[in-house]
Amino acid sequence: MVEFLIWVVAALGVVGGVVLGRIWGRVEGKRAGKREAERDALEDTIGRVERGRDAVRDGRGAGDPAQRLRRNDGRW
């Protein structure tokens, strides 16, 4: 009977370990996903800011106003 109880406890330990591992893996995956999303959003924001700065630098006082109008007309 004692040997049977040892097997039951061992089986429950294995099942508990598997369940705990799955839960732990899911939580870590969500954390990693959030960090990756935050990093991607930050990179996107930095890129947008740089493009905006470039557009302002190139758009204000950059050449003939009529030529700027023709150039911008095609972008609409």
Residue frames as qw, qx, qy, qz and C-alpha x, y, z in Angstrom:
[[0.000, 0.885, 0.466, 0.000, 0.00, 0.00, 0.00],
 [0.315, -0.777, 0.106, 0.534, 2.85, 2.37, 0.82],
 [0.405, -0.104, 0.599, 0.683, 4.41, 1.73, -2.58],
 [0.185, 0.649, 0.657, 0.336, 1.11, 2.62, -4.26],
 [0.161, -0.930, -0.238, 0.228, 0.92, 5.92, -2.32],
 [0.409, -0.517, 0.350, 0.666, 4.47, 6.75, -3.39],
 [0.323, 0.231, 0.683, 0.614, 3.48, 6.23, -7.04],
 [0.023, 0.830, 0.546, 0.110, 0.35, 8.39, -6.60],
 [0.279, -0.857, -0.014, 0.433, 2.34, 11.21, -4.98],
 [0.412, -0.280, 0.521, 0.693, 4.98, 10.99, -7.72],
 [0.252, 0.486, 0.694, 0.468, 2.32, 11.07, -10.45],
 [0.084, -0.920, -0.376, 0.071, 0.65, 14.08, -8.85],
 [0.387, -0.681, 0.200, 0.589, 4.04, 15.78, -8.63],
 [0.380, 0.033, 0.630, 0.677, 4.66, 15.19, -12.34],
 [0.106, 0.710, 0.622, 0.312, 1.22, 16.49, -13.30],
 [0.244, -0.905, -0.202, 0.285, 1.64, 19.49, -11.01],
 [0.435, -0.460, 0.357, 0.687, 5.04, 20.24, -12.50],
 [0.306, 0.308, 0.662, 0.611, 3.69, 20.09, -16.03],
 [0.035, -0.853, -0.504, -0.129, 0.78, 22.38, -15.18],
 [0.354, -0.822, -0.009, 0.447, 3.05, 24.81, -13.33],
 [0.452, -0.204, 0.492, 0.715, 5.48, 24.82, -16.26],
 [0.220, 0.554, 0.637, 0.489, 2.71, 25.59, -18.74],
 [0.165, -0.926, -0.335, 0.061, 1.40, 28.45, -16.61],
 [0.455, -0.654, 0.186, 0.576, 4.91, 29.84, -16.07],
 [0.430, 0.058, 0.580, 0.690, 5.67, 29.65, -19.79],
 [0.114, 0.746, 0.567, 0.331, 2.48, 31.45, -20.69],
 [0.278, -0.915, -0.153, 0.249, 3.16, 34.26, -18.22],
 [0.471, -0.464, 0.369, 0.653, 6.73, 34.67, -19.47],
 [0.370, 0.339, 0.639, 0.583, 5.49, 34.68, -23.05],
 [0.003, -0.893, -0.432, -0.127, 3.03, 37.45, -22.32],
 [0.384, -0.812, 0.067, 0.435, 5.72, 39.49, -20.60],
 [0.473, -0.185, 0.525, 0.683, 8.10, 39.05, -23.51],
 [0.258, 0.589, 0.630, 0.436, 5.33, 39.98, -25.95],
 [0.134, -0.948, -0.273, 0.096, 4.55, 43.15, -24.05],
 [0.436, -0.644, 0.269, 0.568, 8.22, 44.16, -23.93],
 [0.435, 0.100, 0.627, 0.639, 8.57, 43.51, -27.65],
 [0.130, 0.781, 0.549, 0.269, 5.44, 45.53, -28.43],
 [0.261, -0.915, -0.084, 0.296, 6.66, 48.42, -26.30],
 [0.471, -0.409, 0.439, 0.647, 10.06, 48.36, -28.02],
 [0.352, 0.377, 0.658, 0.548, 8.44, 48.27, -31.47],
 [0.008, -0.905, -0.421, -0.064, 6.16, 51.17, -30.54],
 [0.363, -0.797, 0.115, 0.468, 9.12, 53.19, -29.29],
 [0.453, -0.131, 0.573, 0.670, 11.10, 52.51, -32.46],
 [0.230, 0.631, 0.632, 0.386, 8.07, 53.49, -34.55],
 [0.158, -0.942, -0.246, 0.163, 7.65, 56.71, -32.58],
 [0.425, -0.595, 0.313, 0.606, 11.31, 57.58, -32.98],
 [0.404, 0.165, 0.659, 0.613, 11.07, 56.93, -36.71],
 [0.104, 0.813, 0.538, 0.199, 7.99, 59.11, -37.05],
 [0.274, -0.888, -0.041, 0.368, 9.65, 61.94, -35.15],
 [0.445, -0.358, 0.481, 0.665, 12.72, 61.75, -37.36],
 [0.309, 0.426, 0.673, 0.519, 10.62, 61.71, -40.54],
 [0.050, -0.911, -0.410, 0.020, 8.65, 64.68, -39.23],
 [0.356, -0.755, 0.160, 0.527, 11.81, 66.61, -38.49],
 [0.421, -0.057, 0.613, 0.666, 13.15, 65.82, -41.94],
 [0.196, 0.668, 0.638, 0.330, 9.88, 66.93, -43.53],
 [0.155, -0.942, -0.201, 0.220, 9.90, 70.20, -41.62],
 [0.421, -0.560, 0.362, 0.615, 13.55, 70.81, -42.47],
 [0.337, 0.093, 0.692, 0.632, 13.00, 70.04, -46.17],
 [0.117, 0.702, 0.673, 0.199, 9.63, 71.76, -46.41],
 [0.141, -0.934, -0.204, 0.257, 10.23, 75.16, -44.88],
 [0.011, 0.899, -0.290, -0.329, 12.16, 77.50, -47.06],
 [0.598, -0.188, 0.692, 0.358, 13.49, 74.73, -49.26],
 [0.299, 0.129, 0.667, 0.670, 13.52, 76.27, -52.68],
 [0.210, -0.113, -0.320, -0.917, 10.90, 77.88, -54.84],
 [0.453, 0.122, 0.595, -0.653, 7.36, 77.90, -53.33],
 [0.722, 0.357, -0.180, -0.564, 5.82, 77.03, -56.70],
 [0.502, 0.337, -0.795, -0.048, 8.09, 74.01, -57.02],
 [0.112, -0.080, 0.850, -0.509, 7.23, 72.88, -53.47],
 [0.624, 0.232, 0.276, -0.694, 3.54, 73.15, -54.37],
 [0.708, 0.377, -0.467, -0.373, 4.01, 71.01, -57.49],
 [0.295, 0.283, -0.889, 0.205, 6.00, 68.45, -55.51],
 [0.259, 0.031, 0.741, -0.619, 3.39, 68.27, -52.76],
 [0.649, 0.227, -0.061, -0.723, 0.48, 68.14, -55.20],
 [0.627, 0.234, -0.709, -0.222, 1.51, 64.66, -56.35],
 [0.142, 0.113, -0.879, 0.441, 1.54, 63.36, -52.75],
 [0.513, 0.084, 0.385, -0.762, -2.15, 64.09, -52.20]]
